[in-house]
Amino acid sequence: MNSPETDRRAPYDFFCVYRVPNVKFQREFEQQVAASGWYEYFEQVNVSGDAKEFEAMLLGNAKMTRPA
């Protein structure tokens, strides 16, 4: 749940994160969600990308470098 006190809060109350084994699985999951009619009842924004190691991302952010 997105806390109302969050600085520069995104305009969504709930977020859900999934880790899936590969892009093929991800695309199939997205198709199944769409086929279920979910988007007719809820506003949803999807994002995707590779999971990165926390320490590497934090150090990259501290150095202000772009991810590879």
The first five atom37 places (N, CA, C, CB, O) and aatype in JSON, in Angstrom:
{
  "aatype": [12, 2, 15, 14, 6, 16, 3, 1, 1, 0, 14, 18, 3, 13, 13, 4, 19, 18, 1, 19, 14, 2, 19, 11, 13, 5, 1, 6, 13, 6, 5, 5, 19, 0, 0, 15, 7, 17, 18, 6, 18, 13, 6, 5, 19, 2, 19, 15, 7, 3, 0, 11, 6, 13, 6, 0, 12, 10, 10, 7, 2, 0, 11, 12, 16, 1, 14, 0],
  "atom_mask": [
    [1, 1, 1, 1, 1],
    [1, 1, 1, 1, 1],
    [1, 1, 1, 1, 1],
    [1, 1, 1, 1, 1],
    [1, 1, 1, 1, 1],
    [1, 1, 1, 1, 1],
    [1, 1, 1, 1, 1],
    [1, 1, 1, 1, 1],
    [1, 1, 1, 1, 1],
    [1, 1, 1, 1, 1],
    [1, 1, 1, 1, 1],
    [1, 1, 1, 1, 1],
    [1, 1, 1, 1, 1],
    [1, 1, 1, 1, 1],
    [1, 1, 1, 1, 1],
    [1, 1, 1, 1, 1],
    [1, 1, 1, 1, 1],
    [1, 1, 1, 1, 1],
    [1, 1, 1, 1, 1],
    [1, 1, 1, 1, 1],
    [1, 1, 1, 1, 1],
    [1, 1, 1, 1, 1],
    [1, 1, 1, 1, 1],
    [1, 1, 1, 1, 1],
    [1, 1, 1, 1, 1],
    [1, 1, 1, 1, 1],
    [1, 1, 1, 1, 1],
    [1, 1, 1, 1, 1],
    [1, 1, 1, 1, 1],
    [1, 1, 1, 1, 1],
    [1, 1, 1, 1, 1],
    [1, 1, 1, 1, 1],
    [1, 1, 1, 1, 1],
    [1, 1, 1, 1, 1],
    [1, 1, 1, 1, 1],
    [1, 1, 1, 1, 1],
    [1, 1, 1, 0, 1],
    [1, 1, 1, 1, 1],
    [1, 1, 1, 1, 1],
    [1, 1, 1, 1, 1],
    [1, 1, 1, 1, 1],
    [1, 1, 1, 1, 1],
    [1, 1, 1, 1, 1],
    [1, 1, 1, 1, 1],
    [1, 1, 1, 1, 1],
    [1, 1, 1, 1, 1],
    [1, 1, 1, 1, 1],
    [1, 1, 1, 1, 1],
    [1, 1, 1, 0, 1],
    [1, 1, 1, 1, 1],
    [1, 1, 1, 1, 1],
    [1, 1, 1, 1, 1],
    [1, 1, 1, 1, 1],
    [1, 1, 1, 1, 1],
    [1, 1, 1, 1, 1],
    [1, 1, 1, 1, 1],
    [1, 1, 1, 1, 1],
    [1, 1, 1, 1, 1],
    [1, 1, 1, 1, 1],
    [1, 1, 1, 0, 1],
    [1, 1, 1, 1, 1],
    [1, 1, 1, 1, 1],
    [1, 1, 1, 1, 1],
    [1, 1, 1, 1, 1],
    [1, 1, 1, 1, 1],
    [1, 1, 1, 1, 1],
    [1, 1, 1, 1, 1],
    [1, 1, 1, 1, 1]
  ],
  "atom_positions": [
    [[0.85, -1.18, 0.0], [0.0, 0.0, 0.0], [0.89, 1.23, 0.0], [-0.97, 0.0, 1.22], [1.91, 1.27, 0.69]],
    [[0.51, 2.22, -0.77], [1.28, 3.45, -0.9], [0.88, 4.43, 0.2], [1.07, 4.09, -2.3], [-0.25, 4.9, 0.23]],
    [[1.8, 4.73, 1.09], [1.53, 5.59, 2.23], [1.15, 7.01, 1.78], [2.74, 5.65, 3.16], [1.82, 7.57, 0.91]],
    [[0.1, 7.59, 2.33], [-0.29, 8.96, 1.98], [0.79, 9.99, 2.32], [-1.57, 9.34, 2.7], [0.8, 11.08, 1.74]],
    [[1.7, 9.67, 3.23], [2.74, 10.61, 3.63], [3.97, 10.55, 2.74], [3.13, 10.34, 5.05], [4.94, 11.27, 3.0]],
    [[3.97, 9.73, 1.69], [5.12, 9.59, 0.81], [5.43, 10.9, 0.1], [4.89, 8.47, -0.21], [4.53, 11.51, -0.48]],
    [[6.68, 11.32, 0.14], [7.12, 12.52, -0.57], [7.01, 12.26, -2.08], [8.57, 12.91, -0.17], [7.5, 11.25, -2.58]],
    [[6.38, 13.18, -2.8], [6.17, 13.07, -4.25], [5.48, 11.75, -4.6], [7.51, 13.17, -5.0], [5.89, 11.03, -5.5]],
    [[4.44, 11.48, -3.87], [3.69, 10.23, -3.94], [3.11, 9.99, -5.33], [2.58, 10.23, -2.92], [2.56, 10.91, -5.94]],
    [[3.24, 8.77, -5.83], [2.58, 8.37, -7.07], [1.08, 8.33, -6.81], [3.1, 6.97, -7.58], [0.66, 8.03, -5.7]],
    [[0.27, 8.63, -7.82], [-1.18, 8.73, -7.59], [-1.9, 7.38, -7.56], [-1.79, 9.58, -8.67], [-3.03, 7.27, -8.04]],
    [[-1.27, 6.38, -7.0], [-1.89, 5.06, -6.88], [-1.8, 4.61, -5.42], [-1.21, 4.03, -7.83], [-0.8, 4.86, -4.75]],
    [[-2.85, 3.95, -4.95], [-2.87, 3.5, -3.56], [-2.17, 2.16, -3.35], [-4.29, 3.39, -3.09], [-1.62, 1.9, -2.28]],
    [[-2.2, 1.31, -4.36], [-1.66, -0.04, -4.2], [-0.69, -0.37, -5.31], [-2.79, -1.06, -4.17], [-0.87, 0.03, -6.46]],
    [[0.35, -1.11, -4.96], [1.33, -1.62, -5.91], [1.52, -3.1, -5.67], [2.67, -0.85, -5.8], [1.4, -3.57, -4.53]],
    [[1.82, -3.83, -6.71], [2.11, -5.25, -6.58], [3.31, -5.54, -7.47], [0.86, -6.13, -6.96], [3.36, -5.1, -8.62]],
    [[4.26, -6.27, -6.96], [5.47, -6.61, -7.7], [5.52, -8.13, -7.86], [6.76, -6.07, -6.98], [5.34, -8.88, -6.9]],
    [[5.77, -8.56, -9.08], [5.91, -9.98, -9.36], [7.3, -10.23, -9.92], [4.82, -10.47, -10.35], [7.81, -9.43, -10.7]],
    [[7.9, -11.31, -9.54], [9.13, -11.78, -10.18], [8.75, -13.01, -10.98], [10.28, -12.09, -9.12], [8.23, -13.98, -10.42]],
    [[9.01, -12.98, -12.26], [8.67, -14.09, -13.14], [9.94, -14.63, -13.78], [7.65, -13.64, -14.24], [10.95, -13.93, -13.85]],
    [[9.9, -15.88, -14.25], [11.13, -16.52, -14.72], [11.7, -15.98, -16.03], [10.89, -17.97, -14.88], [12.91, -16.05, -16.26]],
    [[10.83, -15.42, -16.9], [11.33, -14.94, -18.19], [10.29, -14.04, -18.86], [11.69, -16.13, -19.11], [9.15, -13.94, -18.4]],
    [[10.7, -13.4, -19.94], [9.83, -12.46, -20.64], [8.63, -13.17, -21.26], [10.61, -11.71, -21.72], [7.53, -12.62, -21.27]],
    [[8.82, -14.37, -21.76], [7.7, -15.13, -22.34], [6.6, -15.34, -21.3], [8.19, -16.5, -22.88], [5.42, -15.15, -21.59]],
    [[6.99, -15.73, -20.1], [6.02, -15.92, -19.02], [5.33, -14.6, -18.7], [6.71, -16.48, -17.76], [4.11, -14.56, -18.5]],
    [[6.1, -13.53, -18.65], [5.54, -12.2, -18.35], [4.48, -11.82, -19.36], [6.64, -11.14, -18.33], [3.39, -11.39, -18.99]],
    [[4.79, -11.97, -20.65], [3.83, -11.6, -21.7], [2.56, -12.45, -21.62], [4.47, -11.75, -23.09], [1.46, -11.94, -21.81]],
    [[2.72, -13.72, -21.34], [1.54, -14.59, -21.2], [0.7, -14.16, -20.0], [1.98, -16.07, -21.04], [-0.53, -14.13, -20.08]],
    [[1.36, -13.83, -18.91], [0.65, -13.34, -17.72], [-0.14, -12.08, -18.06], [1.64, -13.07, -16.56], [-1.31, -11.96, -17.69]],
    [[0.49, -11.14, -18.76], [-0.2, -9.9, -19.15], [-1.41, -10.19, -20.01], [0.76, -8.97, -19.89], [-2.46, -9.58, -19.84]],
    [[-1.27, -11.14, -20.94], [-2.4, -11.5, -21.81], [-3.54, -12.12, -21.0], [-1.95, -12.48, -22.89], [-4.71, -11.83, -21.26]],
    [[-3.21, -12.95, -20.03], [-4.23, -13.58, -19.2], [-4.96, -12.55, -18.33], [-3.61, -14.66, -18.32], [-6.17, -12.65, -18.14]],
    [[-4.22, -11.58, -17.81], [-4.85, -10.51, -17.02], [-5.83, -9.75, -17.9], [-3.78, -9.55, -16.43], [-6.96, -9.49, -17.49]],
    [[-5.41, -9.39, -19.1], [-6.29, -8.66, -20.02], [-7.52, -9.49, -20.37], [-5.53, -8.26, -21.29], [-8.64, -8.97, -20.4]],
    [[-7.31, -10.77, -20.64], [-8.42, -11.65, -21.01], [-9.41, -11.85, -19.86], [-7.88, -13.0, -21.45], [-10.58, -12.15, -20.1]],
    [[-8.96, -11.69, -18.64], [-9.83, -11.89, -17.48], [-10.82, -10.74, -17.29], [-9.0, -12.06, -16.21], [-11.78, -10.86, -16.52]],
    [[-10.6, -9.62, -17.99], [-11.47, -8.46, -17.83], [-11.02, -7.52, -16.71], [0.0, 0.0, 0.0], [-11.73, -6.57, -16.39]],
    [[-9.87, -7.78, -16.13], [-9.36, -6.98, -15.01], [-9.35, -5.49, -15.33], [-7.95, -7.44, -14.65], [-9.75, -4.67, -14.5]],
    [[-8.91, -5.13, -16.52], [-8.76, -3.72, -16.89], [-10.1, -3.0, -17.02], [-7.99, -3.6, -18.18], [-10.14, -1.77, -17.07]],
    [[-11.19, -3.75, -17.09], [-12.52, -3.14, -17.15], [-12.98, -2.65, -15.77], [-13.54, -4.13, -17.72], [-13.91, -1.86, -15.67]],
    [[-12.34, -3.13, -14.72], [-12.74, -2.79, -13.36], [-11.73, -1.92, -12.62], [-12.98, -4.05, -12.59], [-12.09, -1.23, -11.67]],
    [[-10.47, -1.96, -13.04], [-9.41, -1.26, -12.32], [-8.51, -0.51, -13.29], [-8.59, -2.24, -11.48], [-8.25, -0.98, -14.4]],
    [[-8.05, 0.64, -12.86], [-7.0, 1.32, -13.61], [-5.69, 0.63, -13.24], [-6.96, 2.87, -13.3], [-5.42, 0.38, -12.07]],
    [[-4.89, 0.34, -14.23], [-3.64, -0.36, -13.96], [-2.55, 0.2, -14.86], [-3.8, -1.89, -14.18], [-2.78, 0.5, -16.03]],
    [[-1.36, 0.32, -14.29], [-0.17, 0.73, -15.03], [0.84, -0.39, -14.87], [0.39, 2.1, -14.52], [1.13, -0.8, -13.74]],
    [[1.37, -0.88, -15.96], [2.35, -1.96, -15.91], [3.74, -1.42, -16.19], [1.99, -3.08, -16.91], [3.92, -0.56, -17.06]],
    [[4.71, -1.91, -15.47], [6.12, -1.64, -15.74], [6.83, -2.97, -15.72], [6.74, -0.63, -14.7], [6.38, -3.92, -15.07]],
    [[7.95, -3.04, -16.42], [8.72, -4.29, -16.4], [10.18, -3.99, -16.63], [8.19, -5.28, -17.47], [10.55, -2.93, -17.12]],
    [[11.0, -4.94, -16.27], [12.44, -4.81, -16.47], [13.16, -5.86, -15.66], [0.0, 0.0, 0.0], [12.57, -6.54, -14.82]],
    [[14.44, -5.98, -15.93], [15.26, -6.95, -15.21], [15.44, -6.54, -13.76], [16.62, -7.11, -15.89], [15.6, -5.36, -13.45]],
    [[15.41, -7.52, -12.88], [15.7, -7.27, -11.46], [17.2, -7.09, -11.31], [15.17, -8.43, -10.55], [17.98, -7.91, -11.81]],
    [[17.6, -6.06, -10.65], [19.02, -5.77, -10.42], [19.35, -5.99, -8.95], [19.37, -4.33, -10.84], [18.47, -5.91, -8.09]],
    [[20.6, -6.26, -8.68], [21.04, -6.41, -7.31], [20.94, -5.07, -6.59], [22.48, -6.95, -7.25], [21.34, -4.04, -7.12]],
    [[20.41, -5.1, -5.39], [20.17, -3.88, -4.62], [21.44, -3.05, -4.44], [19.6, -4.23, -3.26], [21.44, -1.84, -4.66]],
    [[22.53, -3.71, -4.04], [23.76, -2.97, -3.76], [24.3, -2.27, -5.0], [24.82, -3.92, -3.2], [24.74, -1.12, -4.92]],
    [[24.26, -2.94, -6.14], [24.77, -2.35, -7.39], [23.93, -1.15, -7.79], [24.77, -3.39, -8.51], [24.47, -0.13, -8.22]],
    [[22.62, -1.25, -7.66], [21.75, -0.12, -8.02], [21.96, 1.05, -7.06], [20.27, -0.55, -8.01], [22.02, 2.2, -7.5]],
    [[22.08, 0.76, -5.77], [22.28, 1.82, -4.79], [23.6, 2.55, -5.04], [22.26, 1.24, -3.37], [23.64, 3.78, -5.01]],
    [[24.67, 1.8, -5.3], [25.96, 2.42, -5.58], [25.91, 3.22, -6.88], [27.06, 1.37, -5.66], [26.49, 4.31, -6.97]],
    [[25.23, 2.7, -7.88], [25.08, 3.43, -9.14], [24.32, 4.72, -8.95], [0.0, 0.0, 0.0], [24.68, 5.75, -9.53]],
    [[23.27, 4.69, -8.13], [22.5, 5.91, -7.84], [23.36, 6.91, -7.08], [21.23, 5.58, -7.04], [23.3, 8.11, -7.34]],
    [[24.15, 6.42, -6.13], [25.0, 7.32, -5.35], [26.05, 7.98, -6.23], [25.67, 6.55, -4.2], [26.42, 9.13, -6.01]],
    [[26.54, 7.25, -7.23], [27.53, 7.79, -8.16], [26.89, 8.59, -9.29], [28.37, 6.68, -8.75], [27.57, 9.23, -10.09]],
    [[25.53, 8.55, -9.34], [24.75, 9.22, -10.38], [25.13, 8.71, -11.77], [24.95, 10.74, -10.29], [25.3, 9.5, -12.7]],
    [[25.27, 7.37, -11.9], [25.55, 6.77, -13.18], [24.31, 6.06, -13.7], [26.72, 5.79, -13.08], [23.49, 5.58, -12.91]],
    [[24.18, 6.01, -15.0], [23.03, 5.32, -15.61], [23.23, 3.81, -15.57], [22.82, 5.79, -17.07], [24.35, 3.33, -15.74]],
    [[22.14, 3.04, -15.34], [22.25, 1.58, -15.38], [22.64, 1.12, -16.78], [20.91, 0.92, -14.94], [22.31, 1.77, -17.77]],
    [[23.34, 0.0, -16.86], [23.74, -0.57, -18.17], [22.54, -1.1, -18.9], [24.78, -1.7, -17.98], [22.67, -1.62, -20.01]]
  ]
}
